[in-house]
């Protein structure tokens, strides 16, 4: 139980409340002007400990910059590119606004106003969501550490992302683009027919090509962060086997010729991992040049992933097969991303139901009208 005792200061007689924290440490709070105020605080204190809502005042004074640095230091379960994005959001948007603020002083209304300020300043929905996510995650840790009772970020709405309409190339357009890509022809076709991400395709090794089954094994992802290539697992952390069409066999075998199993299948000019190619501006990189010369719709290497999905679906692949090929976490994610490409399947469902009903009517003599 808490104990109350008076003490004398230059301002007169005040009261302190001595008590133990839930983990057994002794502490106190001073400055109560009357014994009644001290007793009220002590009573509230005991109730908060019994109900699991105890927050130690000294811990609630921690500033966000202290907790933010700790949160980033402990963020070891993300890929290098994600970590870089989180650190940037913290440094550019979160720390300047909230760094010197004690966590107990961060209010829901202030967070809501901050999100609005970022949006009104022209920041993209992705930027706003990432900055808000960093702040919310740090405050979640503060709740778990019993520095605050509730996360003030709860129920704050962030702007919705506007999904860019996908650009799909036809078979003819894809081959035209590949032809204009010169020595990168095979790599362009691989991306356009398998849906591999850029980091996955430049991370392929000779040993990953299985010509007996016409499969490519995706087990690594080479991500360029700044000037450094980081080698890690694929985006979903899962190894997968992706089929490639038979007409690519000879081209892929040419890529493996005279190479050791651990050699890169599509190396850069210096023999190491290929660097990102520019896709903007008049000069651009080799990919932008190929797009311009081929006269196809403006696309990026990542758009070839969408092309692969489109070509697979138009060839009759079901959503589960497309999910496995692209390495999505679930078929629901594939449907969310490419729902429009499956509209023809709805027509097929209606036709199948019609045929089944007609067959039943012929067999039983029942009327369908």
C-alpha positions as CSV (number, residue, x, y, z in Angstrom):
1,X,0.0,0.0,0.0
2,X,1.0,3.6,-0.6
3,X,2.1,5.7,2.3
4,X,1.7,9.5,2.6
5,X,4.1,11.8,4.5
6,X,4.6,15.5,4.7
7,X,7.7,17.5,4.0
8,X,8.6,21.1,4.3
9,X,9.9,23.3,1.4
10,X,10.4,27.1,1.0
11,X,6.9,27.2,-0.3
12,X,5.5,25.6,2.8
13,X,4.2,22.1,3.7
14,X,3.7,19.6,0.9
15,X,3.0,15.8,0.8
16,X,4.6,12.9,-0.9
17,X,3.2,9.5,-1.8
18,X,5.6,6.5,-1.5
19,X,4.6,3.4,-3.3
20,X,5.9,0.3,-5.1
21,X,5.6,-0.3,-8.8
22,X,4.1,-3.6,-10.1
23,X,7.6,-5.0,-10.5
24,X,8.4,-4.3,-6.8
25,X,10.6,-1.1,-7.1
26,X,10.0,1.6,-4.6
27,X,9.3,5.1,-5.9
28,X,7.4,8.3,-4.9
29,X,5.6,11.3,-6.2
30,X,5.9,14.6,-4.5
31,X,4.4,18.1,-4.7
32,X,0.8,17.5,-3.4
33,X,-0.4,20.6,-1.7
34,X,-2.9,18.9,0.6
35,X,-3.2,15.5,2.2
36,X,-6.5,15.0,0.5
37,X,-4.8,15.4,-3.0
38,X,-2.2,12.9,-1.9
39,X,-4.8,10.4,-0.7
40,X,-6.8,10.7,-3.9
41,X,-3.6,10.0,-6.0
42,X,-2.7,7.0,-3.8
43,X,-6.2,5.5,-4.2
44,X,-6.1,6.0,-8.0
45,X,-2.7,4.4,-8.0
46,X,-3.8,1.2,-6.2
47,X,-6.8,0.9,-8.6
48,X,-4.5,1.3,-11.7
49,X,-2.2,-1.5,-10.4
50,X,-5.2,-3.8,-9.7
51,X,-6.7,-3.2,-13.2
52,X,-3.4,-3.4,-15.1
53,X,-3.5,0.2,-16.1
54,X,-0.5,1.4,-14.1
55,X,1.9,3.8,-15.8
56,X,5.0,5.0,-14.0
57,X,5.1,8.8,-14.3
58,X,8.9,9.0,-14.7
59,X,8.8,6.5,-17.6
60,X,6.0,8.4,-19.4
61,X,8.3,11.4,-19.6
62,X,10.6,9.6,-22.1
63,X,11.0,11.6,-25.3
64,X,10.1,10.1,-28.6
65,X,13.6,10.5,-30.1
66,X,15.0,8.3,-27.3
67,X,12.4,5.6,-28.0
68,X,12.6,6.0,-31.8
69,X,16.3,5.3,-31.9
70,X,15.8,2.2,-29.7
71,X,12.9,1.0,-32.0
72,X,15.1,1.4,-35.0
73,X,18.0,-0.4,-33.4
74,X,15.8,-3.4,-32.6
75,X,14.2,-3.5,-36.1
76,X,16.2,-6.5,-37.3
77,X,13.5,-8.4,-39.0
78,X,13.2,-6.3,-42.1
79,X,15.1,-6.3,-45.4
80,X,17.8,-3.6,-46.0
81,X,15.6,-1.6,-48.5
82,X,12.7,-1.5,-46.0
83,X,15.0,-0.5,-43.1
84,X,16.4,2.4,-45.3
85,X,12.8,3.6,-46.0
86,X,11.9,3.4,-42.3
87,X,15.1,5.3,-41.2
88,X,14.4,8.0,-43.8
89,X,10.8,8.4,-42.6
90,X,12.0,8.7,-39.0
91,X,14.7,11.2,-39.9
92,X,12.8,13.4,-42.3
93,X,9.2,13.4,-40.9
94,X,8.8,11.8,-37.5
95,X,11.8,13.0,-35.4
96,X,11.6,16.7,-36.5
97,X,8.0,16.9,-35.4
98,X,7.9,14.6,-32.3
99,X,11.4,13.9,-31.2
100,X,11.5,16.3,-28.2
101,X,7.9,15.4,-27.1
102,X,7.4,13.2,-24.1
103,X,5.3,10.2,-25.2
104,X,2.7,11.0,-22.6
105,X,2.2,14.4,-24.2
106,X,1.4,13.1,-27.7
107,X,-2.3,13.4,-28.3
108,X,-4.7,11.9,-30.8
109,X,-5.8,15.3,-32.1
110,X,-2.2,16.4,-32.7
111,X,-1.3,13.2,-34.6
112,X,-4.4,13.7,-36.7
113,X,-3.4,17.3,-37.5
114,X,0.2,16.1,-38.4
115,X,-1.1,13.6,-40.9
116,X,-3.3,16.3,-42.5
117,X,-0.3,18.7,-42.6
118,X,1.8,16.1,-44.4
119,X,-0.9,15.4,-46.9
120,X,-1.6,19.1,-47.5
121,X,2.1,19.7,-48.1
122,X,1.9,17.4,-51.1
123,X,3.5,14.3,-49.6
124,X,2.4,11.1,-51.3
125,X,0.1,8.7,-49.6
126,X,2.9,6.2,-49.4
127,X,5.2,8.8,-47.6
128,X,2.4,9.8,-45.2
129,X,1.5,6.2,-44.4
130,X,5.1,5.2,-43.8
131,X,5.8,8.2,-41.5
132,X,2.6,7.5,-39.6
133,X,3.4,3.8,-39.4
134,X,6.8,4.6,-37.8
135,X,5.2,6.8,-35.2
136,X,2.5,4.4,-34.4
137,X,4.9,1.4,-34.1
138,X,7.1,3.4,-31.6
139,X,4.1,4.3,-29.5
140,X,2.9,0.6,-29.6
141,X,6.2,-0.2,-28.0
142,X,5.6,2.5,-25.4
143,X,2.2,1.0,-24.5
144,X,3.8,-2.5,-24.1
145,X,6.5,-0.9,-21.9
146,X,3.7,0.7,-19.8
147,X,4.9,4.2,-20.6
148,X,1.5,5.2,-21.8
149,X,-1.9,3.5,-21.5
150,X,-3.1,3.9,-25.1
151,X,-1.6,4.6,-28.5
152,X,-2.8,8.0,-29.6
153,X,-2.4,6.9,-33.3
154,X,-5.4,4.6,-33.0
155,X,-8.3,5.5,-35.3
156,X,-6.3,8.2,-37.1
157,X,-7.1,7.8,-40.8
158,X,-4.3,8.1,-43.4
159,X,-4.8,9.0,-47.1
160,X,-5.6,6.1,-49.5
161,X,-3.0,5.1,-52.0
162,X,-4.1,5.6,-55.6
163,X,-3.1,2.5,-57.5
164,X,-1.5,3.2,-60.8
165,X,-3.2,1.5,-63.7
166,X,-1.2,-1.5,-64.8
167,X,0.3,-1.5,-68.3
168,X,0.3,-4.8,-70.1
169,X,2.3,-5.7,-73.2
170,X,1.1,-8.2,-75.8
171,X,3.2,-11.1,-76.9
172,X,4.3,-9.1,-80.0
173,X,5.1,-6.0,-78.0
174,X,7.1,-8.0,-75.5
175,X,9.2,-9.6,-78.2
176,X,9.7,-6.3,-80.0
177,X,10.9,-4.8,-76.7
178,X,13.3,-7.7,-76.1
179,X,14.7,-7.5,-79.6
180,X,15.6,-3.8,-79.0
181,X,17.2,-4.6,-75.7
182,X,20.2,-6.1,-77.4
183,X,22.3,-8.3,-75.1
184,X,19.5,-8.0,-72.5
185,X,17.0,-9.7,-74.8
186,X,16.8,-13.0,-72.9
187,X,16.5,-11.3,-69.5
188,X,13.6,-9.1,-70.8
189,X,11.8,-12.2,-72.1
190,X,12.4,-14.0,-68.8
191,X,10.8,-11.1,-66.8
192,X,7.9,-10.8,-69.3
193,X,7.1,-14.5,-69.2
194,X,7.9,-15.5,-65.6
195,X,7.0,-12.3,-63.6
196,X,10.3,-12.3,-61.7
197,X,11.1,-9.1,-59.8
198,X,14.2,-7.1,-60.9
199,X,16.1,-8.2,-57.8
200,X,15.1,-11.8,-58.3
201,X,16.2,-11.9,-62.0
202,X,19.6,-10.3,-61.4
203,X,20.1,-12.6,-58.5
204,X,19.7,-15.8,-60.5
205,X,22.6,-18.2,-60.7
206,X,23.5,-20.7,-63.4
207,X,22.5,-23.5,-60.9
208,X,19.0,-22.0,-60.7
209,X,18.1,-23.0,-64.3
210,X,16.6,-26.5,-64.5
211,X,16.3,-27.4,-68.2
212,X,14.9,-30.8,-67.5
213,X,11.7,-29.2,-66.0
214,X,11.9,-25.8,-67.6
215,X,12.0,-24.1,-64.2
216,X,13.9,-21.3,-62.6
217,X,14.5,-21.6,-58.8
218,X,14.1,-18.2,-57.1
219,X,16.0,-18.4,-53.8
220,X,17.8,-15.0,-53.7
221,X,16.9,-11.3,-54.1
222,X,19.6,-8.8,-55.0
223,X,18.4,-5.4,-53.8
224,X,20.3,-2.2,-54.5
225,X,20.3,0.2,-51.6
226,X,22.3,3.3,-52.3
227,X,25.5,2.1,-53.9
228,X,25.4,-1.3,-52.2
229,X,23.8,-4.6,-53.5
230,X,22.3,-6.5,-50.6
231,X,21.7,-10.3,-51.1
232,X,18.8,-11.7,-49.2
233,X,15.8,-14.0,-49.6
234,X,12.9,-13.2,-52.0
235,X,10.3,-10.7,-50.9
236,X,8.1,-13.3,-49.1
237,X,11.2,-15.0,-47.7
238,X,10.1,-18.2,-49.5
239,X,12.0,-20.0,-52.2
240,X,9.9,-20.9,-55.3
241,X,10.1,-22.7,-58.6
242,X,8.9,-20.7,-61.6
243,X,8.2,-22.2,-65.1
244,X,9.5,-20.7,-68.3
245,X,8.2,-21.4,-71.8
246,X,10.2,-24.0,-73.9
247,X,11.1,-21.4,-76.6
248,X,13.4,-19.8,-74.0
249,X,15.5,-23.0,-73.4
250,X,18.1,-22.3,-76.1
251,X,18.5,-18.6,-75.1
252,X,18.9,-19.6,-71.4
253,X,21.4,-22.3,-72.2
254,X,23.4,-19.7,-74.1
255,X,23.4,-17.6,-70.9
256,X,24.9,-20.6,-69.0
257,X,27.5,-21.5,-71.5
258,X,31.1,-21.8,-70.0
259,X,29.9,-20.6,-66.6
260,X,30.3,-22.2,-63.2
261,X,27.1,-23.2,-61.3
262,X,27.5,-20.2,-58.9
263,X,28.0,-17.7,-61.7
264,X,25.3,-15.1,-62.2
265,X,22.9,-15.9,-65.0
266,X,22.5,-12.2,-66.0
267,X,25.6,-10.4,-64.8
268,X,26.4,-6.7,-65.3
269,X,29.1,-5.6,-67.7
270,X,31.7,-6.0,-64.9
271,X,30.6,-9.5,-64.1
272,X,28.9,-8.5,-60.8
273,X,25.2,-7.9,-60.1
274,X,23.6,-5.7,-62.7
275,X,22.6,-2.3,-61.5
276,X,19.2,-0.6,-61.8
277,X,18.5,0.8,-65.2
278,X,17.1,4.3,-65.5
279,X,13.6,4.4,-66.9
280,X,13.1,8.2,-67.1
281,X,14.3,11.1,-69.2
282,X,15.2,11.3,-72.9
283,X,18.5,9.4,-72.5
284,X,17.4,7.0,-69.7
285,X,19.1,3.7,-69.5
286,X,19.2,0.6,-71.8
287,X,15.7,-0.4,-70.9
288,X,14.2,3.1,-71.6
289,X,16.1,3.1,-74.9
290,X,14.6,-0.3,-75.8
291,X,11.1,0.9,-75.0
292,X,11.5,4.0,-77.1
293,X,12.9,2.1,-80.1
294,X,10.3,-0.6,-79.9
295,X,7.5,1.9,-79.9
296,X,5.7,0.0,-77.1
297,X,3.7,1.7,-74.3
298,X,6.0,3.3,-71.6
299,X,6.8,0.5,-69.1
300,X,9.4,-0.2,-66.5
301,X,11.1,-3.5,-65.7
302,X,8.5,-4.0,-62.9
303,X,5.7,-3.6,-65.4
304,X,7.0,-6.8,-67.1
305,X,5.8,-8.6,-64.0
306,X,2.3,-7.4,-64.8
307,X,2.7,-8.4,-68.4
308,X,3.7,-12.0,-67.2
309,X,0.5,-12.2,-65.1
310,X,-1.6,-10.9,-68.0
311,X,-0.2,-13.4,-70.5
312,X,-0.5,-16.3,-68.1
313,X,-4.1,-15.5,-67.3
314,X,-5.0,-15.1,-71.0
315,X,-3.4,-18.4,-71.7
316,X,-5.8,-20.1,-69.2
317,X,-3.8,-20.1,-65.9
318,X,-5.9,-20.1,-62.8
319,X,-5.4,-17.7,-59.9
320,X,-3.5,-20.3,-57.8
321,X,-1.0,-20.9,-60.5
322,X,-0.4,-17.2,-61.1
323,X,0.0,-16.7,-57.3
324,X,2.7,-19.4,-57.2
325,X,4.5,-18.0,-60.2
326,X,4.6,-14.4,-58.9
327,X,5.4,-15.4,-55.3
328,X,2.4,-13.6,-53.8
329,X,1.6,-14.5,-50.2
330,X,-2.0,-15.6,-51.1
331,X,-4.4,-16.0,-54.0
332,X,-6.4,-13.2,-52.5
333,X,-3.5,-10.9,-53.0
334,X,-3.3,-12.0,-56.7
335,X,-7.0,-11.4,-57.2
336,X,-6.8,-8.0,-55.6
337,X,-3.9,-7.0,-57.9
338,X,-5.3,-8.5,-61.1
339,X,-9.0,-8.9,-60.6
340,X,-9.8,-7.3,-63.9
341,X,-7.8,-9.9,-65.8
342,X,-10.1,-12.7,-64.5
343,X,-13.4,-11.1,-65.8
344,X,-13.5,-13.6,-68.7
345,X,-13.6,-16.3,-66.1
346,X,-16.9,-14.9,-64.9
347,X,-18.4,-15.3,-68.3
348,X,-17.1,-18.9,-68.3
349,X,-18.8,-19.6,-65.0
350,X,-22.1,-18.3,-66.4
351,X,-21.8,-20.5,-69.5
352,X,-20.9,-23.5,-67.4
353,X,-23.9,-23.0,-65.2
354,X,-26.1,-22.6,-68.3
355,X,-24.9,-25.8,-69.8
356,X,-25.4,-27.7,-66.6
357,X,-28.9,-26.4,-66.2
358,X,-29.8,-27.3,-69.8
359,X,-28.4,-30.8,-69.3
360,X,-30.5,-31.3,-66.2
361,X,-33.6,-30.1,-68.1
362,X,-33.0,-32.5,-70.9
363,X,-32.5,-35.4,-68.5
364,X,-35.5,-34.7,-66.3
365,X,-37.9,-33.0,-68.6
366,X,-38.2,-30.0,-66.3
367,X,-38.7,-26.5,-67.8
368,X,-36.2,-23.8,-67.1
369,X,-38.7,-21.1,-67.8
